[in-house]
Amino acid sequence: MARERTLLQMQTDLRWQADQLGATLRHDPASLTRVINQSIQRWREWVSEQGSPLYLTPHSGVLVVGPTAPYAFGAIDFSAWLPTPVHIYQLEVTVNGQILDVPQIPFEQRNQYQGIFGPTPTGSTQSIPVGFIRYGNTLGIVPPPQSAYPFTVWYMGLAPDLVLDTDKFDGITGWEEWLTWDCLVKIIVRDHDAGAYAVATAERDRLQADFQQRLRQDRPSVAKRYDLRGMRNRRTML
């Protein structure tokens, strides 16, 4: 079940926690809205980095065959996707009815996968993708696909800012409490209160550790290792 909080409710919670319910001139609604939206973006990134898919969006399509000139790899252009991708978390391709995970590789390795499986019977060095890189609004696919494989990208999209008092943030299980304390830290820094700053950061970190434990309980502790030998096993699927 969603536990939604409106922008106005979160502003009120923040003012109450800061003991500044009447300080609308020093901490005006527009400034509070800005710091709340900043904290929401940070929170979504942190939750996704913990391995939670709650804020991920899937996008499916079909890979273009071959390299994208003048490069030695294929490409997926995501400049028109909505919501706009912020972080790419997973790429998967379907080969002969089997869905394969394709991990991200270091950018400096982008040219090291040419002909990794050797030439196919047609003499081409294109093959089944084994990795991707990101640059700008593009994903580079290595090696270049030998076929128009279906793909799905799982990514965290850019969330629209809360603007109206009635705009809502889904706190799910009280997550808006972390937002309140994270925003409070920023207010305290502006008010030059070192003692309150230490209390606020400690409470924010305590809440984050608590939520981290809850997220871990919802996530299987399975690690998957990729190695070159395993990638080469895909040659049997060519």
Buried (B, 14 or more C-beta within 10 A) or exposed (E): EEEEBBBBBBBBBBBEBBEBEEEEEEBEEEEBBBBBBBBBBEBBBBBBEBEBBBBBBEBEBBBBBBBBEEBBBBBBEBEEBEEEBBBBBBBBBBBEEEEBEBEBBEEEEBEEBBEBBEEBEEEBBBBBBBBBBBEEEBBBBBBBBBBEBBBBBBBBBBBEBBEEEEBBBEBBEEBBBBBBBBBBBBBBBEBEBEEBBEBBBEBBEEBBEEBEEBBEEEEEEEEEEEEEEEBEEBEEEB
